[in-house]
């Protein structure tokens, strides 16, 4: 078993130990992508310290524009919780030489350093990989980047709106041909980049355990996007390209249809020749089986819009509930296009413990989604374990500094001079 090299972990009876118990992670990051990566490692049992500037992570202010309630009088912040469960918090002024000195002492005790600062900013601060690797050769230096380490855009600020959805082409695949790009789900690309970075960190930790050496691990939002599109990019010279119309996709049985009550169904009858008989019967359009245009996949792909024109009025005859029952009974691959409200109460999500909720003082609930990696023999640490929330700004500043050798007098001096903040 690893022995934790850092501060005492948040403790609670019967907390299940995680896969990364004893691993110490220092996170210097804002918003979603890098913090979500650190949250995943915390769910594996790593001891994660979130380092913030005295003003706090920008996500603390951004939560309100995405409909999260303002922080309570006790300092709890549900918007911060989403990406920062069960971390400890240090608020420190890295522009102050004493603050930077303390931060470097903290890194000396760490296994992993996670950041989303741009490379030129890290170089200016002396926190880039080359500088830190010389000081702490076993430290893993992990970064979320916008556009990668090289190329003309390497220093351009990147967000999932821009580097992932726009430049990465994801928005093009989600828009109906001839319309405007969709409004992207904020944080979507960030979270997938965070998952990717956590995977790289785990590989680097394995190498670190074997060799004692650190590693630089990076994931670009742009790269994460185009990797997700690799199936489409691979054959782009042979395709009609995106954006597509839902009436002319790759298959008439792999598109969306509206029901009588105005809801949408996504068909995914990819194995056309194996499912078209059952689908035609379910939709009461068996006559298409006698039509040479539609009786085989090789023919249908030449007449996609014509088949869509037949299936659309068929779907419009029944409600979503009716089609759910009919298509399920016919064993047709399909799914309901759900809203956020429906996902929050989806019995399938709750049966698998994917979601949990916390009631707020106004009687409404905030819904939280667990990290999506599930272990059987040694389950991940649940968000309700230990502290069960994100740290308040600088909540553990004194404890963290004591763990790296600072005494009470020095810590009080730091507080008085604004080197650290503690709430």
C-alpha positions in Angstrom: 0.0 0.0 0.0 1.2 3.5 -0.7 1.9 5.8 2.2 0.5 9.2 1.7 3.3 11.7 1.5 1.2 14.8 2.2 -1.5 16.1 4.4 -3.9 14.0 6.4 -6.9 12.9 4.3 -10.4 13.9 5.0 -11.6 11.0 7.2 -15.0 9.4 7.8 -15.8 6.0 9.1 -16.3 3.2 6.6 -14.9 5.2 3.7 -13.7 2.7 1.1 -10.0 3.2 0.1 -9.4 4.0 -3.5 -7.1 2.8 -6.3 -4.8 5.8 -5.8 -4.6 6.0 -2.0 -1.3 7.6 -1.1 -1.0 9.5 -4.3 -0.7 13.3 -3.7 -2.0 15.6 -6.5 -1.6 19.4 -6.6 -4.0 21.1 -8.9 -3.4 24.7 -10.1 -6.3 25.1 -12.4 -9.5 27.0 -13.1 -12.9 26.3 -14.7 -13.7 22.7 -15.7 -11.3 20.6 -17.7 -8.2 20.2 -15.5 -10.3 20.4 -12.2 -12.5 17.6 -13.6 -9.4 15.5 -14.2 -8.3 16.1 -10.6 -11.8 15.2 -9.4 -11.6 11.8 -11.1 -8.3 11.1 -9.3 -9.9 12.1 -6.0 -12.6 9.6 -6.7 -9.8 7.0 -7.1 -8.7 7.9 -3.6 -5.9 10.4 -4.4 -5.2 13.2 -2.0 -6.0 16.3 -4.1 -5.1 19.8 -3.1 -6.8 22.5 -5.1 -4.6 25.6 -5.2 -6.4 28.9 -6.0 -5.4 32.6 -6.2 -6.7 34.7 -3.3 -9.6 35.8 -5.6 -10.6 32.2 -6.1 -11.2 30.0 -9.2 -13.1 31.8 -11.9 -15.7 29.0 -11.8 -16.9 30.4 -8.4 -18.3 33.4 -10.2 -19.3 31.6 -13.4 -21.7 29.3 -11.7 -24.4 31.9 -11.5 -24.6 32.4 -15.2 -25.3 28.7 -15.6 -28.2 28.8 -13.2 -26.5 27.5 -10.0 -27.6 29.2 -6.8 -25.2 31.7 -5.2 -22.9 30.4 -2.5 -24.6 30.0 0.8 -23.8 32.0 3.9 -21.7 29.0 5.1 -19.6 29.3 2.0 -20.8 26.1 0.3 -20.9 26.5 -3.5 -22.8 23.8 -5.5 -21.3 25.1 -8.8 -17.8 24.4 -7.5 -18.9 21.0 -6.1 -19.5 19.6 -9.5 -15.8 19.6 -10.5 -14.2 19.7 -7.0 -15.7 17.1 -4.7 -13.4 16.0 -1.8 -10.4 18.1 -2.6 -8.6 20.2 0.0 -8.2 23.9 -0.6 -5.2 26.2 -0.5 -5.5 29.9 -1.5 -2.1 31.4 -2.0 -0.6 34.4 -3.7 2.0 33.0 -6.1 3.1 36.5 -7.1 4.5 36.9 -3.6 8.0 35.3 -3.4 7.0 33.7 -0.1 3.9 32.3 -1.6 5.8 30.8 -4.5 8.4 29.4 -2.1 5.6 27.6 -0.2 4.1 26.3 -3.4 7.4 24.8 -4.5 7.7 23.1 -1.2 4.3 21.6 -1.7 5.2 20.4 -5.2 8.3 18.8 -3.7 6.0 16.5 -1.7 3.6 15.8 -4.6 3.3 12.9 -7.1 1.3 14.8 -9.7 0.9 18.5 -10.7 -2.2 19.3 -12.8 -2.7 22.7 -14.4 -4.5 24.5 -17.3 -2.2 27.5 -17.3 -0.9 28.3 -20.7 2.7 27.2 -21.3 4.1 30.8 -21.7 2.5 31.6 -18.3 4.0 28.6 -16.7 7.4 29.5 -18.1 7.1 33.0 -16.6 6.2 31.5 -13.2 8.9 28.9 -13.3 6.3 26.1 -13.3 6.8 24.7 -16.8 7.8 21.1 -17.2 11.5 21.6 -18.0 12.0 23.8 -14.9 10.1 21.6 -12.5 11.6 18.4 -13.9 15.1 19.6 -13.0 13.9 20.3 -9.4 11.6 17.4 -8.9 12.5 14.6 -11.4 9.8 12.2 -10.1 6.9 14.8 -10.4 4.3 14.1 -13.1 3.5 17.4 -14.9 0.0 17.2 -16.4 -1.6 19.9 -18.5 -4.8 20.7 -20.3 -4.0 22.8 -23.3 -6.2 24.5 -25.8 -4.5 23.6 -29.1 -1.5 21.5 -28.2 2.2 22.3 -27.5 3.2 23.2 -31.1 1.9 25.2 -34.0 0.7 28.7 -34.6 -2.2 28.4 -32.0 -0.1 27.0 -29.1 -0.4 30.2 -27.1 -4.0 31.0 -28.0 -6.5 30.7 -25.1 -8.7 27.7 -25.5 -12.2 26.9 -24.1 -14.4 24.0 -25.1 -16.7 26.5 -26.9 -13.8 27.4 -29.2 -11.1 24.8 -29.3 -13.4 21.8 -28.9 -16.7 22.5 -30.4 -15.8 25.1 -33.1 -12.2 24.4 -34.2 -12.5 20.8 -33.4 -15.5 20.4 -35.7 -17.9 18.9 -33.1 -20.4 21.7 -33.6 -20.5 21.0 -37.4 -21.7 17.4 -36.7 -24.5 18.6 -34.4 -26.1 21.2 -36.7 -28.8 20.7 -39.3 -27.5 21.5 -42.7 -28.5 25.1 -43.7 -29.0 26.3 -40.1 -26.7 27.9 -37.6 -24.3 26.0 -35.3 -25.9 24.7 -32.2 -25.5 26.3 -28.8 -22.9 23.9 -27.2 -23.3 22.4 -23.8 -20.8 24.3 -21.6 -18.2 22.0 -20.1 -18.9 19.1 -22.4 -15.5 19.1 -24.1 -13.8 20.0 -20.9 -15.0 16.9 -19.2 -13.9 14.6 -21.9 -10.5 16.2 -22.0 -10.3 15.7 -18.3 -11.1 12.0 -18.6 -8.4 11.7 -21.2 -5.8 13.5 -19.0 -6.7 11.3 -16.0 -5.9 8.2 -18.2 -2.5 9.6 -19.1 -1.7 10.4 -15.5 -2.5 6.9 -14.4 -0.1 5.5 -17.1 2.5 8.0 -15.9 2.0 6.9 -12.3 2.6 3.3 -13.3 5.9 4.4 -14.9 6.8 6.5 -11.9 6.2 3.6 -9.6 8.6 1.4 -11.7 11.3 3.9 -12.5 11.0 6.8 -10.0 10.8 9.2 -12.9 8.3 11.8 -13.7 6.6 12.6 -17.1 4.9 15.4 -19.0 1.3 14.5 -19.9 -0.8 16.8 -22.0 -4.2 16.8 -23.6 -5.5 19.5 -25.9 -9.1 20.4 -26.2 -8.7 20.5 -30.0 -7.0 17.1 -30.0 -9.7 15.6 -27.8 -12.4 16.9 -30.2 -10.8 15.6 -33.4 -10.0 12.2 -31.8 -13.7 11.9 -31.0 -14.4 12.5 -34.7 -11.7 10.1 -36.0 -14.2 7.8 -37.5 -15.6 10.6 -39.7 -12.4 12.4 -40.5 -10.8 9.1 -41.7 -13.0 8.9 -44.8 -13.9 12.5 -45.3 -12.8 12.6 -48.9 -15.3 9.9 -49.7 -18.3 11.4 -47.8 -20.7 14.2 -48.5 -19.4 16.0 -45.5 -20.9 17.7 -42.6 -23.2 19.4 -41.7 -25.8 17.0 -42.9 -29.5 17.2 -43.1 -31.4 14.8 -40.9 -33.3 13.9 -44.1 -30.1 12.8 -45.8 -27.7 11.2 -43.4 -25.8 8.0 -43.9 -29.0 6.0 -43.5 -32.7 6.6 -43.4 -32.8 4.3 -40.4 -30.1 6.1 -38.5 -31.7 9.5 -38.1 -34.3 11.3 -36.0 -38.1 11.3 -36.3 -40.7 13.4 -34.6 -43.7 11.7 -32.9 -47.3 12.7 -32.7 -46.7 14.6 -29.5 -43.8 16.6 -30.8 -41.0 14.5 -29.3 -38.0 13.1 -31.1 -36.7 9.5 -31.5 -33.2 8.6 -32.6 -33.2 5.4 -34.7 -30.0 3.4 -34.9 -30.9 0.5 -37.1 -27.3 0.3 -38.4 -27.7 -3.4 -39.5 -30.3 -2.4 -42.0 -30.7 -5.8 -43.8 -31.2 -7.5 -40.4 -33.8 -5.0 -39.0 -35.7 -3.6 -41.9 -38.3 -6.3 -41.8 -39.1 -5.7 -38.1 -39.0 -2.0 -38.5 -41.3 -2.0 -41.5 -43.8 -4.1 -39.6 -43.6 -1.9 -36.5 -44.2 1.2 -38.5 -46.9 -0.5 -40.6 -45.1 0.3 -43.9 -44.5 -3.3 -45.0 -44.9 -2.2 -48.7 -41.4 -0.8 -48.7 -40.1 -4.4 -48.5 -41.4 -4.9 -52.0 -39.8 -1.8 -53.3 -36.4 -2.3 -54.9 -35.2 1.0 -53.6 -35.5 0.0 -50.0 -35.4 -3.8 -49.8 -31.6 -3.9 -49.2 -29.0 -1.6 -47.7 -27.0 -1.3 -50.9 -30.1 0.1 -52.6 -31.5 2.2 -49.7 -28.3 4.3 -49.4 -29.1 5.6 -52.9 -32.6 6.6 -51.9 -32.3 7.9 -48.3 -34.4 11.0 -48.6 -37.2 9.0 -50.3 -37.4 6.5 -47.4 -37.2 9.3 -44.8 -40.2 10.8 -46.5 -42.1 7.5 -46.0 -41.0 7.0 -42.4 -41.7 10.6 -41.2 -45.5 10.4 -41.5 -45.5 6.9 -40.0 -43.8 8.2 -36.9 -46.1 11.2 -36.7 -49.1 8.9 -36.2 -48.2 7.8 -32.6 -47.0 9.4 -29.4 -43.6 8.9 -27.9 -44.9 6.6 -25.3 -46.6 4.4 -27.9 -43.4 4.2 -30.0 -41.3 3.4 -27.0 -43.5 0.3 -26.4 -43.7 -0.7 -30.0 -40.0 -0.3 -30.9 -38.9 -2.0 -27.7 -41.1 -5.0 -28.4 -39.8 -5.2 -32.0 -36.2 -5.0 -30.7 -35.3 -2.0 -32.9 -32.3 0.0 -31.8 -33.6 3.4 -30.9 -33.7 5.9 -28.1 -35.7 8.8 -26.8 -34.0 12.2 -27.2 -34.1 13.2 -23.6 -34.0 16.6 -21.9 -31.9 17.5 -18.9 -35.0 17.2 -16.8 -35.6 13.7 -17.9 -32.0 12.6 -17.5 -32.0 13.9 -13.9 -34.7 11.4 -13.0 -33.9 8.6 -15.5 -34.5 5.3 -13.7 -31.6 3.7 -15.6 -29.2 6.4 -14.3 -30.4 6.0 -10.8 -30.4 2.1 -11.0 -26.6 2.3 -11.8 -26.0 5.1 -9.2 -24.8 7.5 -11.9 -26.6 10.4 -10.3 -27.3 11.7 -6.8 -28.9 14.9 -5.6 -28.7 17.4 -2.7 -31.8 19.3 -1.6 -31.2 23.0 -1.2 -32.7 25.4 1.3 -35.3 26.6 -1.2 -36.6 23.0 -1.6 -35.1 22.5 -5.1 -32.4 19.9 -5.8 -29.0 20.2 -7.3 -28.2 17.0 -9.3 -24.6 15.7 -9.5 -23.2 13.1 -11.8 -20.6 10.7 -10.5 -17.3 10.1 -12.4 -18.1 7.5 -15.1 -15.5 4.9 -14.4 -16.9 2.0 -12.3 -14.8 -0.5 -10.3 -16.2 -3.7 -8.8 -13.8 -5.0 -6.3 -12.6 -1.7 -5.0 -15.3 0.9 -5.8 -14.4 4.6 -6.3 -14.7 6.9 -3.4 -18.2 8.4 -3.4 -18.7 12.2 -3.5 -20.7 12.0 -0.3 -17.7 10.5 1.6 -15.5 12.6 3.8 -16.2 16.3 3.3 -18.8 15.6 0.6 -18.3 18.9 -1.2 -15.7 21.2 -2.7 -13.4 23.2 -0.4 -14.3 26.8 0.5 -11.7 29.3 -0.7 -8.5 28.4 1.1 -10.4 26.3 3.6 -7.3 24.1 4.4 -4.5 26.6 3.9 -3.1 26.4 7.4 -3.3 22.6 7.5 -1.6 22.3 4.2 1.2 24.6 5.1 1.8 22.8 8.4 2.1 19.6 6.5 5.1 21.0 4.6 6.9 22.4 7.7 5.4 25.9 8.4 4.8 26.8 12.0 1.8 28.8 13.4 3.7 32.1 13.6 4.7 32.0 10.0 1.2 31.0 8.9 -0.3 33.8 10.8 2.2 36.2 9.3 1.2 34.9 5.8 -2.5 35.5 6.6 -1.8 39.1 7.8 0.2 39.9 4.7 -2.2 38.4 2.2 0.2 35.5 1.2 -2.6 33.0 1.9 -6.3 33.2 2.4 -8.3 30.9 4.7 -12.1 30.7 5.0 
